[in-house]
Amino acid sequence: MTEQNRIPEKIVENLRPYKQFKPVTCLKCGYSGHMGVKENIVPWYVSWWFITIALMASTPFAILFTFGTRDLWSNFCDSAYIAM
């Protein structure tokens, strides 16, 4: 590593407890460089449980859009099928 890209020892010691790092700029002190990441926060609308519920809720609409209401109900309400 060149002298220009070398991270100061004090910063390296502060980064040791972290498993992940991210290059950022601190708005308080102006430090620009690597910082440790404690937790990766994901918004609720990107979480797996929300996507699962959204897919389950949209499935009936996708079926109706694909087959259409007339074709779908004609299979269930066919007079020959009811007479059996």
LONU-456350 format. One record per atom (N, C-alpha, C): x, y, z; atom name; residue in three letters. Coordinates in Angstrom, 1 decimal, padded with zeros to 4 digits. Example, Ala and Ser with C-alpha at 12.3 -4.5 7.8 and 13.67 -1.06 7.14 Angstrom:
2
((013.2; -005.7; 007.8); "N"; "ALA")
((012.3; -004.5; 007.8); "CA"; "ALA")
((013.2; -003.3; 007.8); "C"; "ALA")
((012.8; -002.2; 007.1); "N"; "SER")
((013.7; -001.1; 007.1); "CA"; "SER")
((012.9; 000.0; 007.9); "C"; "SER")
This chain:
84
((000.9; -001.2; 000.0); "N"; "MET")
((000.0; 000.0; 000.0); "CA"; "MET")
((000.9; 001.2; 000.0); "C"; "MET")
((000.6; 002.2; -000.9); "N"; "THR")
((001.5; 003.4; -000.9); "CA"; "THR")
((001.2; 004.3; 000.3); "C"; "THR")
((002.2; 005.1; 000.5); "N"; "GLU")
((002.1; 006.1; 001.7); "CA"; "GLU")
((000.8; 007.0; 001.5); "C"; "GLU")
((000.5; 007.3; 000.3); "N"; "GLN")
((-000.6; 008.2; 000.0); "CA"; "GLN")
((-002.0; 007.5; 000.4); "C"; "GLN")
((-002.1; 006.2; 000.2); "N"; "ASN")
((-003.4; 005.5; 000.4); "CA"; "ASN")
((-003.4; 004.9; 001.8); "C"; "ASN")
((-002.4; 005.0; 002.6); "N"; "ARG")
((-002.3; 004.4; 003.9); "CA"; "ARG")
((-003.2; 005.0; 004.9); "C"; "ARG")
((-004.0; 004.1; 005.6); "N"; "ILE")
((-004.9; 004.6; 006.6); "CA"; "ILE")
((-004.2; 004.8; 007.9); "C"; "ILE")
((-004.3; 005.9; 008.6); "N"; "PRO")
((-003.6; 006.1; 009.9); "CA"; "PRO")
((-003.9; 005.0; 010.9); "C"; "PRO")
((-003.0; 004.7; 011.7); "N"; "GLU")
((-003.1; 003.6; 012.7); "CA"; "GLU")
((-004.2; 003.8; 013.7); "C"; "GLU")
((-004.5; 005.0; 014.1); "N"; "LYS")
((-005.6; 005.3; 015.0); "CA"; "LYS")
((-006.9; 004.9; 014.4); "C"; "LYS")
((-007.1; 005.2; 013.1); "N"; "ILE")
((-008.3; 004.9; 012.4); "CA"; "ILE")
((-008.4; 003.4; 012.3); "C"; "ILE")
((-007.3; 002.7; 012.0); "N"; "VAL")
((-007.3; 001.2; 011.8); "CA"; "VAL")
((-007.7; 000.6; 013.1); "C"; "VAL")
((-007.2; 001.1; 014.3); "N"; "GLU")
((-007.6; 000.5; 015.6); "CA"; "GLU")
((-009.1; 000.7; 015.8); "C"; "GLU")
((-009.7; 001.8; 015.4); "N"; "ASN")
((-011.1; 002.1; 015.7); "CA"; "ASN")
((-012.0; 001.2; 014.7); "C"; "ASN")
((-011.4; 000.8; 013.6); "N"; "LEU")
((-012.2; 000.0; 012.7); "CA"; "LEU")
((-012.1; -001.5; 013.0); "C"; "LEU")
((-011.2; -002.0; 013.8); "N"; "ARG")
((-011.0; -003.4; 014.1); "CA"; "ARG")
((-012.3; -004.1; 014.6); "C"; "ARG")
((-013.1; -003.5; 015.5); "N"; "PRO")
((-014.3; -004.3; 015.9); "CA"; "PRO")
((-015.4; -004.5; 014.9); "C"; "PRO")
((-015.3; -003.9; 013.7); "N"; "TYR")
((-016.3; -004.0; 012.7); "CA"; "TYR")
((-016.0; -005.0; 011.7); "C"; "TYR")
((-017.0; -005.7; 011.2); "N"; "LYS")
((-016.8; -006.7; 010.1); "CA"; "LYS")
((-017.0; -006.1; 008.7); "C"; "LYS")
((-017.8; -005.0; 008.6); "N"; "GLN")
((-018.0; -004.3; 007.4); "CA"; "GLN")
((-017.6; -002.9; 007.4); "C"; "GLN")
((-017.2; -002.4; 006.3); "N"; "PHE")
((-016.7; -001.0; 006.2); "CA"; "PHE")
((-017.4; -000.3; 005.0); "C"; "PHE")
((-017.5; 001.0; 005.2); "N"; "LYS")
((-018.2; 001.8; 004.1); "CA"; "LYS")
((-017.4; 003.1; 004.0); "C"; "LYS")
((-017.0; 003.5; 002.7); "N"; "PRO")
((-016.4; 004.8; 002.6); "CA"; "PRO")
((-017.5; 005.9; 002.6); "C"; "PRO")
((-017.4; 006.8; 003.6); "N"; "VAL")
((-018.4; 007.9; 003.8); "CA"; "VAL")
((-017.7; 009.2; 004.2); "C"; "VAL")
((-018.5; 010.3; 004.3); "N"; "THR")
((-018.0; 011.5; 004.8); "CA"; "THR")
((-018.8; 011.9; 006.0); "C"; "THR")
((-018.2; 012.2; 007.1); "N"; "CYS")
((-018.9; 012.6; 008.3); "CA"; "CYS")
((-019.3; 014.1; 008.2); "C"; "CYS")
((-020.5; 014.4; 008.4); "N"; "LEU")
((-021.0; 015.8; 008.3); "CA"; "LEU")
((-020.6; 016.6; 009.6); "C"; "LEU")
((-020.3; 016.0; 010.7); "N"; "LYS")
((-019.9; 016.7; 011.9); "CA"; "LYS")
((-018.4; 017.1; 011.8); "C"; "LYS")
((-017.5; 016.2; 011.6); "N"; "CYS")
((-016.1; 016.5; 011.7); "CA"; "CYS")
((-015.4; 016.7; 010.3); "C"; "CYS")
((-016.1; 016.2; 009.2); "N"; "GLY")
((-015.5; 016.4; 007.9); "CA"; "GLY")
((-014.6; 015.2; 007.5); "C"; "GLY")
((-014.5; 014.2; 008.3); "N"; "TYR")
((-013.7; 013.0; 008.0); "CA"; "TYR")
((-014.3; 012.3; 006.8); "C"; "TYR")
((-013.4; 012.0; 005.8); "N"; "SER")
((-013.9; 011.3; 004.6); "CA"; "SER")
((-013.0; 010.1; 004.5); "C"; "SER")
((-013.6; 008.9; 004.6); "N"; "GLY")
((-012.9; 007.7; 004.5); "CA"; "GLY")
((-013.7; 006.5; 005.0); "C"; "GLY")
((-013.1; 005.4; 005.4); "N"; "HIS")
((-013.8; 004.2; 005.8); "CA"; "HIS")
((-014.4; 004.4; 007.2); "C"; "HIS")
((-015.6; 003.9; 007.4); "N"; "MET")
((-016.2; 003.9; 008.7); "CA"; "MET")
((-016.8; 002.5; 008.9); "C"; "MET")
((-016.9; 002.0; 010.1); "N"; "GLY")
((-017.4; 000.7; 010.4); "CA"; "GLY")
((-019.0; 000.7; 010.3); "C"; "GLY")
((-019.5; -000.4; 009.9); "N"; "VAL")
((-021.0; -000.6; 009.8); "CA"; "VAL")
((-021.4; -001.5; 010.8); "C"; "VAL")
((-022.3; -001.1; 011.7); "N"; "LYS")
((-022.9; -001.9; 012.8); "CA"; "LYS")
((-024.0; -002.8; 012.2); "C"; "LYS")
((-024.9; -002.2; 011.5); "N"; "GLU")
((-026.0; -002.9; 011.0); "CA"; "GLU")
((-026.5; -002.3; 009.7); "C"; "GLU")
((-026.8; -003.2; 008.7); "N"; "ASN")
((-027.3; -002.7; 007.5); "CA"; "ASN")
((-028.9; -002.6; 007.6); "C"; "ASN")
((-029.4; -001.4; 007.6); "N"; "ILE")
((-030.8; -001.1; 007.8); "CA"; "ILE")
((-031.5; -001.1; 006.4); "C"; "ILE")
((-032.5; -002.0; 006.3); "N"; "VAL")
((-033.3; -002.1; 005.1); "CA"; "VAL")
((-034.7; -001.5; 005.3); "C"; "VAL")
((-035.1; -000.6; 004.4); "N"; "PRO")
((-036.5; -000.1; 004.6); "CA"; "PRO")
((-037.5; -001.1; 004.6); "C"; "PRO")
((-038.7; -000.9; 005.3); "N"; "TRP")
((-039.7; -001.9; 005.5); "CA"; "TRP")
((-040.3; -002.3; 004.1); "C"; "TRP")
((-040.4; -001.5; 003.2); "N"; "TYR")
((-041.0; -001.8; 001.9); "CA"; "TYR")
((-040.1; -002.7; 001.0); "C"; "TYR")
((-038.8; -002.9; 001.4); "N"; "VAL")
((-037.9; -003.8; 000.7); "CA"; "VAL")
((-037.7; -005.1; 001.5); "C"; "VAL")
((-038.3; -005.3; 002.6); "N"; "SER")
((-038.1; -006.5; 003.4); "CA"; "SER")
((-038.9; -007.6; 002.8); "C"; "SER")
((-038.4; -008.9; 003.1); "N"; "TRP")
((-039.0; -010.1; 002.5); "CA"; "TRP")
((-040.5; -010.3; 002.9); "C"; "TRP")
((-040.8; -009.9; 004.1); "N"; "TRP")
((-042.2; -010.1; 004.6); "CA"; "TRP")
((-043.2; -009.2; 003.8); "C"; "TRP")
((-042.8; -008.0; 003.6); "N"; "PHE")
((-043.7; -007.1; 002.8); "CA"; "PHE")
((-043.8; -007.5; 001.4); "C"; "PHE")
((-042.7; -007.9; 000.8); "N"; "ILE")
((-042.8; -008.4; -000.6); "CA"; "ILE")
((-043.7; -009.6; -000.7); "C"; "ILE")
((-043.6; -010.5; 000.2); "N"; "THR")
((-044.4; -011.7; 000.2); "CA"; "THR")
((-045.9; -011.4; 000.3); "C"; "THR")
((-046.2; -010.5; 001.3); "N"; "ILE")
((-047.6; -010.1; 001.4); "CA"; "ILE")
((-048.1; -009.3; 000.2); "C"; "ILE")
((-047.3; -008.5; -000.4); "N"; "ALA")
((-047.7; -007.8; -001.6); "CA"; "ALA")
((-048.0; -008.8; -002.8); "C"; "ALA")
((-047.1; -009.8; -002.9); "N"; "LEU")
((-047.3; -010.8; -004.0); "CA"; "LEU")
((-048.6; -011.6; -003.8); "C"; "LEU")
((-048.8; -012.0; -002.5); "N"; "MET")
((-050.0; -012.7; -002.2); "CA"; "MET")
((-051.3; -011.9; -002.4); "C"; "MET")
((-051.2; -010.6; -002.1); "N"; "ALA")
((-052.4; -009.7; -002.3); "CA"; "ALA")
((-052.6; -009.4; -003.8); "C"; "ALA")
((-051.6; -009.4; -004.6); "N"; "SER")
((-051.8; -009.1; -006.0); "CA"; "SER")
((-052.1; -010.3; -006.9); "C"; "SER")
((-051.9; -011.5; -006.4); "N"; "THR")
((-052.1; -012.7; -007.2); "CA"; "THR")
((-053.6; -012.8; -007.7); "C"; "THR")
((-054.6; -012.5; -007.0); "N"; "PRO")
((-056.0; -012.6; -007.6); "CA"; "PRO")
((-056.2; -011.6; -008.7); "C"; "PRO")
((-055.6; -010.4; -008.6); "N"; "PHE")
((-055.7; -009.4; -009.6); "CA"; "PHE")
((-055.0; -009.8; -010.9); "C"; "PHE")
((-053.8; -010.5; -010.7); "N"; "ALA")
((-053.0; -010.9; -011.8); "CA"; "ALA")
((-053.8; -012.1; -012.6); "C"; "ALA")
((-054.5; -012.9; -011.8); "N"; "ILE")
((-055.2; -014.0; -012.4); "CA"; "ILE")
((-056.4; -013.4; -013.2); "C"; "ILE")
((-057.1; -012.5; -012.6); "N"; "LEU")
((-058.2; -011.8; -013.3); "CA"; "LEU")
((-057.8; -011.1; -014.5); "C"; "LEU")
((-056.6; -010.4; -014.4); "N"; "PHE")
((-056.1; -009.7; -015.6); "CA"; "PHE")
((-055.7; -010.6; -016.7); "C"; "PHE")
((-055.1; -011.7; -016.3); "N"; "THR")
((-054.6; -012.7; -017.3); "CA"; "THR")
((-055.8; -013.4; -018.0); "C"; "THR")
((-056.7; -014.0; -017.3); "N"; "PHE")
((-057.8; -014.8; -017.9); "CA"; "PHE")
((-059.0; -014.0; -018.2); "C"; "PHE")
((-059.2; -012.8; -017.5); "N"; "GLY")
((-060.4; -012.1; -017.7); "CA"; "GLY")
((-061.6; -012.6; -016.9); "C"; "GLY")
((-062.5; -011.8; -016.4); "N"; "THR")
((-063.6; -012.3; -015.6); "CA"; "THR")
((-064.6; -013.1; -016.3); "C"; "THR")
((-064.8; -012.8; -017.6); "N"; "ARG")
((-065.8; -013.6; -018.4); "CA"; "ARG")
((-065.3; -015.0; -018.5); "C"; "ARG")
((-064.1; -015.3; -018.9); "N"; "ASP")
((-063.6; -016.6; -019.1); "CA"; "ASP")
((-063.5; -017.4; -017.8); "C"; "ASP")
((-063.1; -016.7; -016.8); "N"; "LEU")
((-063.0; -017.3; -015.5); "CA"; "LEU")
((-064.3; -017.8; -014.9); "C"; "LEU")
((-065.4; -016.9; -015.0); "N"; "TRP")
((-066.7; -017.3; -014.4); "CA"; "TRP")
((-067.4; -018.2; -015.4); "C"; "TRP")
((-067.2; -018.2; -016.7); "N"; "SER")
((-067.9; -019.1; -017.6); "CA"; "SER")
((-067.5; -020.6; -017.3); "C"; "SER")
((-066.3; -020.8; -016.8); "N"; "ASN")
((-065.9; -022.2; -016.5); "CA"; "ASN")
((-066.7; -022.7; -015.3); "C"; "ASN")
((-067.0; -021.8; -014.3); "N"; "PHE")
((-067.6; -022.2; -013.1); "CA"; "PHE")
((-069.2; -022.2; -013.2); "C"; "PHE")
((-069.7; -021.3; -014.1); "N"; "CYS")
((-071.1; -021.2; -014.2); "CA"; "CYS")
((-071.7; -021.8; -015.5); "C"; "CYS")
((-071.0; -022.7; -016.1); "N"; "ASP")
((-071.5; -023.3; -017.3); "CA"; "ASP")
((-072.6; -024.2; -016.9); "C"; "ASP")
((-073.7; -024.1; -017.7); "N"; "SER")
((-074.9; -024.8; -017.4); "CA"; "SER")
((-074.7; -026.3; -017.4); "C"; "SER")
((-073.9; -026.8; -018.3); "N"; "ALA")
((-073.6; -028.3; -018.4); "CA"; "ALA")
((-072.9; -028.8; -017.2); "C"; "ALA")
((-072.1; -027.9; -016.6); "N"; "TYR")
((-071.3; -028.3; -015.4); "CA"; "TYR")
((-072.3; -028.3; -014.2); "C"; "TYR")
((-073.2; -027.4; -014.1); "N"; "ILE")
((-074.1; -027.3; -013.0); "CA"; "ILE")
((-075.1; -028.5; -013.0); "C"; "ILE")
((-075.5; -028.9; -014.2); "N"; "ALA")
((-076.5; -029.9; -014.4); "CA"; "ALA")
((-076.0; -031.3; -013.9); "C"; "ALA")
((-074.7; -031.5; -014.0); "N"; "MET")
((-074.2; -032.8; -013.6); "CA"; "MET")
((-074.4; -032.9; -012.1); "C"; "MET")
